[in-house]
Amino acid sequence: MRKLAITLLVLGVFAASSAFASNAVRISQVYGGGGNSGAYYKYDYVELFNSSGLPVNIGGWALLYASSASNSFGGATNMYVQIPAGISIPACGYYLIQLVAGTSGGVALPVTADATGTIAVSATAGKFGLVTSGTSGTCSTTWVDLVSFGGATLCWEGTAPTPAPSNTKAVVRGGAGMTDTDQNSTDFASVTCDASLPIHSSSSAVNPLCAPLIPGACCLRAAPGACVVVTPAECELQNGIFLGPGTICDFGICLEVPANKTSWGQIKTIYR
C-alpha cells in the first residue's frame, strides 16, 4: 500500500484525495480456522482498519478471496463480500467482517461484526484483496490492500506471504493495524487466538497509535478567540491549545479557554 500525506488547510479543513482514502484502509487481521477441529473461534473473519485521522467511506468496496494457488479473486458470491453503500470506517477505527462458521466447535467472536459474508477461508493459506469497485480481480488488479497468508503460492505484497495461521492462530498486522511497509511477511505475525487478542469493530475504541492523526479544535494563543481544526502536532506548532480529537470550532469556544490551560486533560474538566 502506498502512503500518501494528508493535506492540511490553514482554515482547519482537511482534504484527502481519493487515492489517500483508499490507501489509508488496510486489512489488519485474517482468521480462517473458524469452526474447524480444535479452532478457537467458530467463525472465520477479516478485520479492516482505517489508519487515517478522517473517516473513510467504504460503501461499494469489496473484499475478494482467492485460494492459495489461484490467480482469480472473487467472482462467485461466496468468494467476495461487498460493503453496503454509505458505510464509513471511523477515523483510526475498524470494520469487522464475519465469515462462515464451521461445525466442529469454537466460541463466538467477542464483538458484534459490522458485516457478514459466506466466504469459507482456508485455515492455513489463501489471499484477500480489497478493491474500491467490482467483485472480481486477479493478481494484477490495483488493490487498496492485498494480504496473502501462510502457504499462498501466488501474489503478495513484498517478497513473501505472511507467516502461517492455523485453526488456533490469526495473522495480525503490527501496531493494531498501523504497520504497513508493503511486506506481508513482516507486517504480519501469526498470533494465538485467545481472550488476549483484541478483535475490533466499528464500535471499538480508536487505535491509540493512530489517535494523534485525528484533528480537533485548536485555540490560538496569538489570536485570542481564534480557532482552527488541526492535528495535535499542528496545534503545538501554532502555539495553540488543543481541545481534543474530534472537537469542532463551535462559536465562542476559544473565548472560554483560560490561556494557562495547556493540556487536553485540563481542558476536559472545563466542559464536564
C-alpha positions as CSV (number, residue, x, y, z in Angstrom):
1,M,0.0,0.0,0.0
2,R,1.4,3.4,-0.9
3,K,1.5,6.1,1.7
4,L,0.1,9.5,0.8
5,A,0.0,12.5,3.1
6,I,-3.0,14.4,4.4
7,T,-3.1,17.9,3.1
8,L,-3.8,20.4,5.9
9,L,-5.5,23.7,5.1
10,V,-4.9,26.7,7.2
11,L,-8.6,27.2,7.8
12,G,-8.7,23.9,9.6
13,V,-10.4,21.8,6.9
14,F,-8.6,18.6,6.0
15,A,-8.7,17.4,2.4
16,A,-7.9,13.9,1.5
17,S,-7.6,12.7,-2.1
18,S,-9.5,9.6,-3.2
19,A,-6.1,7.9,-3.5
20,F,-5.3,8.6,0.1
21,A,-8.7,7.5,1.3
22,S,-8.2,4.2,-0.4
23,N,-4.7,3.6,0.8
24,A,-5.5,4.6,4.4
25,V,-7.7,1.5,4.7
26,R,-6.0,-1.9,5.1
27,I,-6.6,-5.4,6.2
28,S,-5.5,-5.8,9.8
29,Q,-6.4,-9.4,10.7
30,V,-7.3,-12.6,9.0
31,Y,-8.6,-15.8,10.6
32,G,-9.6,-18.9,8.6
33,G,-9.8,-21.7,11.1
34,G,-13.4,-20.9,12.3
35,G,-15.3,-24.0,13.5
36,N,-12.6,-26.4,12.5
37,S,-11.4,-29.2,14.9
38,G,-9.6,-27.5,17.7
39,A,-10.4,-24.0,16.5
40,Y,-10.7,-21.2,19.0
41,Y,-13.4,-19.2,17.1
42,K,-16.5,-20.6,15.5
43,Y,-16.3,-18.1,12.6
44,D,-13.7,-17.0,10.1
45,Y,-13.3,-13.3,10.0
46,V,-11.4,-10.4,8.4
47,E,-10.8,-7.1,10.2
48,L,-10.2,-3.8,8.3
49,F,-8.5,-0.7,9.8
50,N,-8.6,3.0,8.8
51,S,-5.1,4.3,9.5
52,S,-6.1,8.0,8.9
53,G,-7.4,10.7,11.1
54,L,-10.5,11.1,8.9
55,P,-13.5,8.8,8.4
56,V,-13.3,6.9,5.1
57,N,-16.4,5.9,3.1
58,I,-16.0,2.3,2.0
59,G,-19.5,1.9,0.6
60,G,-19.5,-0.2,-2.5
61,W,-16.0,-1.6,-1.9
62,A,-15.5,-5.3,-1.9
63,L,-13.3,-7.8,-0.1
64,L,-12.3,-10.6,-2.6
65,Y,-10.9,-14.0,-1.7
66,A,-8.7,-16.4,-3.7
67,S,-7.3,-19.8,-2.8
68,S,-3.6,-20.4,-2.3
69,A,-2.6,-21.1,-5.9
70,S,-5.4,-19.2,-7.8
71,N,-5.0,-16.0,-9.8
72,S,-8.7,-15.5,-9.7
73,F,-10.2,-13.4,-6.8
74,G,-13.9,-13.1,-6.0
75,G,-16.4,-13.7,-8.9
76,A,-18.8,-16.1,-7.2
77,T,-20.9,-14.7,-4.4
78,N,-19.3,-17.0,-1.9
79,M,-15.9,-15.5,-2.8
80,Y,-16.4,-11.9,-2.0
81,V,-18.2,-9.5,0.4
82,Q,-19.4,-6.2,-0.9
83,I,-19.7,-3.4,1.6
84,P,-23.2,-1.7,1.6
85,A,-23.5,1.9,0.3
86,G,-23.0,4.7,2.8
87,I,-20.7,2.8,5.2
88,S,-17.7,4.6,6.6
89,I,-14.8,3.4,8.9
90,P,-14.3,5.9,11.7
91,A,-11.0,7.8,11.9
92,C,-8.4,5.4,13.4
93,G,-11.2,2.8,13.6
94,Y,-12.1,-0.7,12.4
95,Y,-14.6,-2.7,10.5
96,L,-15.2,-6.3,11.2
97,I,-16.5,-8.8,8.6
98,Q,-17.7,-12.2,10.0
99,L,-17.5,-15.1,7.5
100,V,-18.7,-18.6,7.6
101,A,-18.8,-20.9,10.6
102,G,-17.5,-24.4,10.8
103,T,-19.3,-27.2,12.6
104,S,-16.6,-28.6,14.9
105,G,-16.6,-26.1,17.7
106,G,-15.1,-22.8,18.7
107,V,-16.6,-19.7,20.5
108,A,-18.4,-16.8,19.0
109,L,-16.4,-13.7,18.1
110,P,-16.1,-11.4,21.2
111,V,-17.6,-8.3,19.4
112,T,-20.5,-7.9,17.1
113,A,-19.4,-7.9,13.4
114,D,-20.2,-4.9,11.2
115,A,-20.9,-7.2,8.2
116,T,-21.2,-10.9,7.3
117,G,-20.3,-12.9,4.3
118,T,-20.3,-16.5,3.0
119,I,-16.6,-16.9,2.2
120,A,-15.1,-20.2,3.6
121,V,-11.5,-19.3,4.3
122,S,-8.6,-21.7,4.4
123,A,-7.1,-22.0,7.9
124,T,-3.5,-22.1,6.5
125,A,-3.2,-20.5,3.1
126,G,-5.1,-18.0,0.9
127,K,-5.4,-14.4,-0.2
128,F,-7.6,-11.4,0.4
129,G,-7.7,-8.3,-1.8
130,L,-9.6,-5.1,-1.1
131,V,-11.0,-3.1,-4.0
132,T,-13.0,0.1,-4.3
133,S,-15.2,-1.3,-7.1
134,G,-16.0,-4.5,-8.8
135,T,-16.4,-8.0,-7.4
136,S,-13.6,-9.9,-9.1
137,G,-9.9,-9.5,-9.7
138,T,-6.5,-11.0,-10.5
139,C,-3.0,-10.7,-9.2
140,S,-2.5,-7.7,-11.4
141,T,-5.5,-5.8,-10.1
142,T,-4.9,-2.4,-8.5
143,W,-5.6,-3.2,-4.9
144,V,-6.4,-1.0,-1.9
145,D,-4.7,-3.7,0.0
146,L,-3.5,-7.3,-0.7
147,V,-2.8,-9.9,2.0
148,S,-1.5,-13.3,1.1
149,F,-1.2,-15.6,4.1
150,G,0.6,-18.8,5.0
151,G,1.3,-21.1,2.2
152,A,-0.1,-18.9,-0.6
153,T,1.8,-19.5,-3.8
154,L,0.8,-16.5,-5.9
155,C,0.8,-12.7,-5.5
156,W,1.6,-10.9,-2.3
157,E,2.9,-7.6,-1.1
158,G,6.7,-7.6,-0.8
159,T,8.7,-10.8,-1.1
160,A,6.6,-13.4,0.6
161,P,3.2,-14.2,2.3
162,T,2.5,-13.7,5.9
163,P,3.6,-16.3,8.5
164,A,1.2,-19.3,8.6
165,P,-2.1,-19.1,10.5
166,S,-3.9,-22.1,11.8
167,N,-7.1,-23.3,13.5
168,T,-5.8,-21.6,16.6
169,K,-3.9,-18.6,15.1
170,A,-4.8,-15.5,13.2
171,V,-2.5,-13.3,11.1
172,V,-2.4,-9.9,12.7
173,R,-0.8,-6.7,11.3
174,G,1.6,-4.9,13.7
175,G,0.6,-1.9,15.6
176,A,-3.0,-3.0,15.8
177,G,-3.1,-2.2,12.1
178,M,-0.7,0.7,11.8
179,T,2.3,-1.2,10.5
180,D,2.4,-1.1,6.7
181,T,5.7,-1.4,4.8
182,D,4.2,-3.3,1.9
183,Q,5.7,-6.5,3.1
184,N,3.2,-9.2,4.0
185,S,5.9,-11.4,5.5
186,T,7.0,-8.8,8.1
187,D,4.0,-6.6,8.5
188,F,2.0,-9.5,10.0
189,A,2.6,-12.0,12.7
190,S,0.8,-15.3,13.4
191,V,-0.8,-14.8,16.8
192,T,-2.6,-17.3,19.0
193,C,-6.3,-16.7,19.3
194,D,-7.4,-16.3,22.9
195,A,-9.0,-13.6,25.1
196,S,-5.8,-11.6,25.0
197,L,-6.1,-11.0,21.2
198,P,-8.3,-8.0,20.6
199,I,-10.7,-8.1,17.7
200,H,-12.2,-4.8,16.7
201,S,-15.3,-3.5,15.1
202,S,-16.6,0.0,14.3
203,S,-17.9,0.3,17.9
204,S,-14.4,-0.3,19.3
205,A,-12.2,2.4,20.7
206,V,-9.8,4.1,18.2
207,N,-6.3,2.8,17.9
208,P,-4.2,4.9,20.3
209,L,-1.2,4.8,18.0
210,C,-3.3,6.5,15.3
211,A,-5.2,8.9,17.5
212,P,-2.6,11.8,17.1
213,L,-3.7,11.9,13.5
214,I,-7.3,12.9,14.4
215,P,-7.9,16.6,14.1
216,G,-9.7,18.7,16.6
217,A,-10.3,22.3,17.7
218,C,-7.2,24.3,18.4
219,C,-7.4,27.7,20.2
220,L,-4.6,30.1,19.0
221,R,-2.8,32.0,21.7
222,A,-1.6,34.5,19.2
223,A,-5.2,35.4,18.2
224,P,-7.4,35.2,21.3
225,G,-10.8,33.7,20.4
226,A,-9.5,32.3,17.1
227,C,-10.0,28.6,16.4
228,V,-8.8,26.2,13.7
229,V,-9.3,22.4,13.3
230,V,-5.9,20.7,13.1
231,T,-4.0,17.7,14.4
232,P,-2.4,18.0,17.9
233,A,1.1,18.3,16.4
234,E,0.0,21.2,14.1
235,C,-1.7,22.9,17.0
236,E,1.5,22.7,19.0
237,L,3.4,24.2,16.1
238,Q,1.0,27.1,16.1
239,N,1.4,27.5,19.9
240,G,-2.2,26.7,20.4
241,I,-4.3,24.8,22.9
242,F,-5.7,21.5,21.6
243,L,-9.2,20.8,22.8
244,G,-9.2,17.1,21.9
245,P,-9.6,14.8,18.9
246,G,-12.9,15.2,17.1
247,T,-13.7,18.5,18.7
248,I,-15.0,21.4,16.5
249,C,-14.7,25.1,16.5
250,D,-18.1,26.0,18.0
251,F,-18.9,29.7,18.2
252,G,-17.0,31.2,21.1
253,I,-15.4,28.0,22.2
254,C,-11.9,29.6,22.4
255,L,-13.2,32.6,24.4
256,E,-13.8,30.2,27.3
257,V,-10.4,28.5,27.5
258,P,-8.0,30.0,30.0
259,A,-4.7,30.8,28.5
260,N,-2.8,28.8,31.2
261,K,-4.6,25.6,30.3
262,T,-2.3,23.7,28.0
263,S,-3.2,20.0,28.2
264,W,-6.2,18.1,26.9
265,G,-6.7,16.6,30.4
266,Q,-7.0,20.1,31.8
267,I,-9.3,21.3,29.1
268,K,-11.8,18.4,29.5
269,T,-12.5,19.5,33.1
270,I,-13.9,22.8,31.8
271,Y,-16.6,21.2,29.7
272,R,-17.7,18.4,32.0
